[in-house]
């Protein structure tokens, strides 16, 4: 009987931790995409200083949370996103609008791909 209770506790713990991971990753991915959209809008309207500060806030937030994200994701994905966010800051400083928008689109695609891999679907489970 003890083994049955231990197994139930382990299953419940796994489900709880999986739910926490899902909520954490998806909510932060949505926040990052919203921040990228905000920075895109600012650079499109030639608000270079505001776009630079938005890119800097995004990069700093990502750096602070990268330790936790490394637990949930592949390190190479984190490096790609981190490089894209660093390039965003530089493109905003130089006023390179087309490069900024292209790099932002790549970062969004990578972030949304990570978010989609956390969704509970058959192809993500097996």
Secondary structure, DSSP 8 states (H G I E B T S, - for coil): -HHHHHHHHHHHHHHHHHHHHHHHHHHHHHHHHHHHHHHHHHHHTT-HHHHHHHHHHHHHHHHHHHHHHHHHS-HHHHHHHHHHHHHHHHHHHHT-HHHHHHHHHHHHHHHHHHHHHTS--HHHH-
